[in-house]
């Protein structure tokens, strides 16, 4: 649809000879008739310029209506867009908050599990430490007993050897005394 309004006249300023100052437009309306409610030389108010002017007003009214429809449609779509965006923003916020709450709950469960695991680990560590301490004490007792047995065996061997030495010394002393006694007796 052509939305331009046409007027079969030239611009007021420049290039129209001696008519100047726009008087020629008024003369054109008078001769063409109709534009201002004149009877226009028998045209009954429906002259050439009047019809075009009326068509221009009609087209302007149609274009204004179309523009109004376009504006209201655009506004309606804008409002719909805003409502949808607001609605989706609400849904997005609800989903995000839901996931955040789920994540917070999961983190709390994991922290509780970690605390339980830490308590269990501490208990197990204490138990293992006690077992190791007990084993170390038992090993030291066993080693101490083995060392004491060896020391006792060594001490017994020393006493045995000392007794044997004493007996050998006593025997040697007896042999020497007997030799001395025998050498002091007259030989016959």
C-alpha positions as MATLAB code, in Angstrom:
seq = 'XXXXXXXXXXXXXXXXXXXXXXXXXXXXXXXXXXXXXXXXXXXXXXXXXXXXXXXXXXXXXXXXXXXXXXXXXXXXXXXXXXXXXXXXXXXXXXXXXXXXXXXXXXXXXXXXXXXXXXXXXXXXXXXXXXXXXXXXXXXXXXXXXXXXXXXXXXXXXXXXXXXXXXXXXXXXXXXXXXXXXXXXXXXX';
ca = [
       0.000    0.000    0.000;
       1.362    3.413   -0.896;
       1.495    5.521    2.270;
       2.694    8.753    0.690;
       0.262   11.612    0.207;
       0.496   13.285   -3.205;
      -0.345   16.849   -3.962;
      -0.161   17.942   -7.604;
       1.641   21.180   -6.770;
       5.251   22.311   -6.782;
       7.034   23.522   -3.654;
       6.393   27.094   -2.602;
       9.937   28.277   -2.748;
      12.077   28.629   -5.863;
      11.784   28.062   -9.598;
       8.188   29.126  -10.401;
       8.774   32.440  -12.104;
       6.987   35.600  -10.959;
       4.247   33.920   -8.938;
       6.439   33.866   -5.744;
       5.318   33.881   -2.150;
       2.851   31.013   -2.641;
      -0.038   32.949   -4.269;
      -0.110   30.607   -7.176;
      -1.191   27.756   -4.787;
      -4.240   29.715   -3.758;
      -5.048   30.356   -7.418;
      -4.673   26.666   -8.176;
      -7.170   25.787   -5.431;
      -9.618   28.346   -6.740;
      -9.457   27.013  -10.288;
      -9.441   23.348   -9.342;
     -12.216   23.916   -6.828;
     -13.370   21.848   -3.947;
     -10.570   22.066   -1.383;
     -12.154   24.675    0.890;
     -15.817   23.917    0.501;
     -16.254   26.047   -2.630;
     -18.498   24.768   -5.295;
     -15.554   24.836   -7.681;
     -16.970   25.619  -11.078;
     -19.679   23.014  -11.049;
     -17.767   20.161   -9.439;
     -20.043   20.145   -6.396;
     -17.092   20.244   -3.997;
     -15.441   17.101   -5.401;
     -12.639   18.653   -7.382;
      -9.335   17.150   -8.338;
      -7.395   18.584   -5.405;
     -10.135   17.789   -2.882;
     -10.248   14.102   -3.821;
      -6.478   13.783   -3.551;
      -6.468   15.635   -0.258;
      -9.281   13.429    1.024;
      -7.391   10.343   -0.179;
      -4.315   11.624    1.645;
      -6.320   12.086    4.845;
      -7.850    8.640    4.394;
      -4.468    7.090    3.792;
      -3.098    8.975    6.763;
      -5.955    7.657    8.915;
      -5.370    4.106    7.632;
      -1.640    4.438    8.251;
      -2.348    5.835   11.709;
      -4.568    2.825   12.424;
      -1.949    0.442   11.080;
       0.694    2.239   13.094;
      -1.545    1.991   16.172;
      -2.066   -1.722   15.538;
       1.643   -2.160   15.006;
       2.387   -0.241   18.200;
      -0.165   -2.188   20.234;
       0.981   -5.487   18.703;
       4.599   -4.617   19.390;
       3.669   -3.551   22.922;
       1.651   -6.742   23.386;
       4.552   -8.855   22.166;
       6.873   -6.780   24.350;
       4.582   -7.344   27.324;
       4.346  -11.035   26.438;
       8.128  -11.162   26.050;
       8.550   -9.405   29.387;
       6.043  -11.743   31.043;
       7.694  -14.813   29.539;
      11.146  -13.595   30.507;
       9.880  -12.801   34.003;
       8.206  -16.185   34.217;
      11.270  -17.992   32.953;
      13.422  -15.924   35.298;
      11.178  -17.062   38.163;
      11.380  -20.676   37.016;
      15.135  -20.321   36.554;
      15.479  -18.803   40.031;
      13.322  -21.564   41.532;
      15.345  -24.260   39.783;
      18.602  -22.587   40.764;
      17.453  -22.247   44.376;
      16.240  -25.846   44.327;
      19.579  -27.067   43.036;
      21.390  -24.833   45.524;
      19.328  -26.273   48.396;
      19.949  -29.794   47.099;
      23.666  -29.025   46.868;
      23.675  -27.597   50.403;
      21.883  -30.719   51.645;
      24.329  -32.973   49.807;
      27.270  -31.024   51.226;
      25.814  -31.386   54.736;
      25.439  -35.153   54.212;
      28.980  -35.392   52.916;
      30.293  -33.397   55.877;
      28.416  -35.712   58.267;
      29.853  -38.749   56.445;
      33.328  -37.222   56.556;
      32.963  -36.557   60.309;
      31.854  -40.157   60.837;
      34.739  -41.409   58.727;
      37.135  -39.189   60.678;
      35.766  -40.542   63.978;
      36.076  -44.082   62.643;
      39.586  -43.360   61.372;
      40.549  -41.888   64.737;
      39.148  -44.941   66.511;
      40.939  -47.285   64.112;
      44.160  -45.263   64.420;
      43.941  -45.403   68.230;
      43.274  -49.139   68.064;
      46.206  -49.708   65.713;
      48.424  -47.527   67.921;
      47.410  -49.599   70.954;
      48.052  -52.860   69.057;
      51.464  -51.605   67.932;
      52.296  -50.466   71.472;
      51.204  -53.845   72.830;
      53.202  -55.711   70.177;
      56.227  -53.530   70.842;
      55.958  -54.215   74.583;
      55.524  -57.963   73.943;
      58.474  -58.010   71.539;
      60.627  -56.137   74.031;
      59.584  -58.593   76.767;
      60.407  -61.559   74.521;
      63.735  -60.036   73.501;
      64.435  -59.132   77.115;
      63.654  -62.668   78.194;
      65.863  -64.115   75.422;
      68.687  -61.777   76.350;
      68.266  -62.637   80.035;
      68.314  -66.347   79.181;
      71.562  -65.850   77.264;
      73.015  -63.785   80.078;
      71.955  -66.428   82.611;
      73.441  -69.192   80.419;
      76.677  -67.215   80.100;
      76.791  -66.590   83.836;
      76.226  -70.293   84.498;
      79.033  -71.144   82.071;
      81.326  -68.662   83.804;
      80.506  -70.217   87.194;
      81.061  -73.697   85.757;
      84.385  -72.698   84.259;
      85.365  -70.909   87.478;
      84.533  -74.065   89.466;
      86.544  -76.164   87.005;
      89.478  -73.751   87.344;
      89.201  -73.833   91.107;
      89.177  -77.622   90.990;
      92.174  -77.647   88.671;
      94.018  -75.212   90.952;
      93.102  -77.328   93.984;
      94.253  -80.450   92.215;
      97.512  -78.790   91.231;
      97.966  -77.598   94.780;
      97.326  -81.092   96.086;
      99.794  -82.561   93.610;
     102.405  -79.990   94.608;
     101.875  -80.623   98.337;
     102.050  -84.329   97.809;
     105.314  -83.901   95.890;
     106.692  -81.742   98.608;
     105.726  -84.215  101.299;
     107.174  -87.071   99.321;
     110.402  -85.248   98.680;
     110.836  -84.503  102.372;
     110.599  -88.166  103.369;
     113.795  -90.217  103.485;
     114.148  -92.517  100.634;
     114.728  -96.011  101.588;
];
